[in-house]
Amino acid sequence: MEITCLKLSAKRKMLKNNFRFFLAGALPFFTISLLTILNYYFTEIIKSTDLKLPENLLLYSEAIRLSLIIFSILCSLCLWKWISLSSQMYFYKRSIGKKTSFLRCMRCLTFSQYNSFLGVTIIKVLLILGVGALYFLPCIAVSILLIYSYRYESYGFNVNLTLFVSSAILFVIGAVFLFVTSKRYALTTHIIFTEKERNPLRIIAKSIEGMGNHSVEYSVYCLSLLGWISSCVFIIPIFYTVPYLTLSKWIYVCFIENKNHKVIENEKPIIFYIQKRVGD
């Protein structure tokens, strides 16, 4: 019931604002696409350009070219992340009912928020890669055994089929666990926007604590949107689906945060009152 109500809330907020929401949601994709093209041509130009360097630096010409290319890519990634964070702030403010514009959200972002977002993003990627390697380890082990059995041993069709099916099942289980585990970090951007905490590790820890009892529920909520994602095969639904998915997820995140705050407020401290004994 809650899932349906949250989706309906997202649809109501998108009424008469579909185009604005689409621009805000699609701008990060357009930005990274444009920057990828620019970086490709910049790399080709750098490779074909004869750098007029002093004689003592000619030996380092290739290293200088590589450094320029890496610097260009890093600057592009930083710009893309700034646009992405601005887009997330836009959807966050609209999800809580505030009227704003994308440019205003870009101006509202602080450098400390941006730094925290970058740090959290890097740590999340490392955590997901580490946890993913752990979850997929059984699948990898069985797959290696399958390859060895198929190429070097003659255990027969039934054994190879059993190993293949086991590997596929373990892969699905690992993917499901990884998907649910990754949802523990869903509150990180919300914490960056609403709290003064700027330490990436503490932000992630707060997100894990806040999503402790909601990771599976949020995973089911995200999976319930698969129908909209599959509709994007026909291209035209993208204009509605892209902002709808982002706004729906932000509405759920804000719903979880409000629920967590209510639980904290309802918790009353236990006070022990010891009455002083008066002697006769």
N, C-alpha and C positions, 0 to 999 in steps of 0.2 A: 504493500500500500504506500509506504513512504517513497519507494523508488518511482512509482507512478506520479505521485504528487510533485516530486522534485523535477521530473521531466516536464510535467505540465507547467511548472513555474518557469522553466527555461524557455518553453515555447511562448508563454505570455510575454516575457521580457524581450523576446525577439520580434514581436509584432511591430511592424512599420519601421524596423531598424535592421532588416536583413542585410542590406548592402553595407552599412557601416560595420556591422559585426563581421561580415565576410572580409572586408578590407583589413580589419584589425587582426583577424585570424590567419589570413593568407599572406600578409606582408612579410612575416619571417621566412616563409617558403620562397616568395619572390626574391627576397633579399639574398638568401644563400644561393639561389639559382643564378642571379645576376653576378654575385661576387665570384662564384665558381667559374663563370665564363670569363670574367675580367682577369682572374688569376691565371687561367689557361693562356690567354693571349699575352699577359705580362710575362709569363714563363717563356713562351716562344720568343718574345722580343728580347728578353735577357739572354737567352741562349744564342741568338743570332747576332747580337750586338757585340761589336769589338770594344771592350772597355779600354779606354785610353788611360792606362795606369802608369805610374813611374816604374822604372826598371826594377827597383827593389821590391815591387809588389806584384810583378808579373807572375811569379810562381804561385801566388795566392788568388789568381783570377777566378778559378773554378770555385774556390771556397767563398769568395765574395759573391759570385753569382748565386750559389746555394743559399747563402745568408740572406740575400735580398729576397729570394723566393720564399724562404721560411718566414721572414719578417712580414711579407705581404700576406701570406696565409694566416698568420697569427692575428694581424690587424683585422683581416676579414672576419675571422671567428669572433673576435671581441666585438666588432660592430654588429654581427649577426646576433650575438647573445644580448646586446643592449636592446636591439629591436624586439627580440623574443621576450625579454623581461618587461618591456613597455607594453607589449601585447597582453601579457599575463596580467599586468596591473589594470589594464583597460577592462578585461573580462572580470577581474575581481571586483572592481568598483561598480560595474554594471550589475554584477550578481547580487550585490547588497543594496541595489536601488539608487546608487549615486549616478547623476548625469555628468558625463565627462567626455573628453575627446582624446584621441590617440596622442596628439601633440602635447596636450596638457599632461598626460601620463608620462611622456618622455621627459618633460621639464620637472615633474615631481620626483623622479628617481634621483636618489642620492648616490654618490660615489661609493659610500660604505655599503649600501644595499647591493650595488652592482658587484663589488668585490666579494661580498658574502655569497651572492648567487653563483659567481664563478667558482668559488671554493667548494660550495655545496655540490655543484654539478660535477666537478672533477672527482670528489670523494664518492659521490653516488655511483659514478661510472666504475670506479675501482671496486667498490663494494659489490655491485651487481656482477662484475666480471669474476670476482673471487667466489661469491656465493654460487654463481652459475657453474663455475668449474667444479665446485663441490657437488652440486646437484646432478650434473651430467657425468660425473666420474663413473658411476656404475654402468651407464650406457656406453661410455667410451671403452671401459674394460671388456664388456660383453662384445662390442663391435670388433675390438682387436682380436678377441678369441674367435669370432666368426670368420674374420679375414684369414687368420692363421689356419683354422680348420678347413676353410675352402681351398686355400692355395697349397698347403703343405701336408694336410692329412686327408684321409678318406673315411670320414666318420659316417658318411651317407647323407641322403637327402633329409631324412627326418631330424637328425641332429642339427644340421645347418638351418633348417626351417625353424626349429625351436629357438636357436640362438638369434635368428633374425627377428622373430616375433617378440622375444624377450627384450632385445635391443630397442625395438620400436616402442614397446610398453614403457620401458625405463626412460626413453626420451620424452614421451608424453608426460609421465609423472614428474620428471625433472623440469619440464617447461611449465607445468602447472604450479609447482612449488616456487619456481623463480618468478612467475607472474604475480603470485600472491605476495611473495616477499618484497618485491619491488614497490608494492603499494604502501609499504610502511613509510616511505619517504614522500607521500603525497602532500603532507602539510608543510614541507620545507619552505616553499615559496610564500605560503600564507603567513608563516612565522616571520619571514623577512619583511613582509609588508606591514604587519600589525604589531610586531614587538621590537624592542631595542637590541635584542640579542644579535650579535654579528659574528660570533665564533661559529664557523661551519660545522665543527664536530658537535657543539652543543645544540645547534639548530637541528641537525639530524637526530640527535638523541631525543629532543623534544618531540619531533615528528614520530619517531618510533613509539614513544610513550603515548602520544595522543591517538595513534592508529592501532594501539595494542589489541583492542577488541573489535576493530572495524576493518581490518585488512581483507578478510574473506568477503565481508559484506560489500566493500568497495570494489573488489574484484568481480563479484557478481553484477554489480551496477555497471561496470565498464563492459562486461560481456553482453549485457542486455542492449548495448548500443551497436553491436556487431551488424545488425540489420541495416542500420544507417550507413555503416562503413561499406558494406557490400553494395549498397545502392550507388556508390560513387563510380562503379564500373560504367555507368551510363553518362558520366561526365557532368551533366546538367545538375544533378542533386548535390554536387560538391558545393555549389554556392550557398546552399542551406545547411548542409551537413557539417562542414568545417567549423563554422561558428557555433552551431548547435551542440556539437560534441564538447568543445572547449567550455562553453557556458554551462552545460550540464554538469561537467566535472567540478567546476568552480562552485556551483550551487551546492553540490554534495559536500565539498570540502568545508564550506562555510556552515553547512548544517551540522557536520561532525564537530566543528569547533564550538558551535553554540551548545550542542549537547554536552560536550566535555565541561564547558564552563558552568552549565546548570548543575552537573553532578558535583563539581567542586563547591559551588555555593550552597547546595543542599546538605553537604556534609557538616554536621555540627560537632564541635569538639566535645570530648567527654571530660567533664570536670568533676573531680572527686572532692567532696566537701567533708572535711573531718571536723566534727564538733569538739570543741575543747571541753575536756572533762573537768568539772568543778568538784573539788574535794569537799567532804562534809565539814 
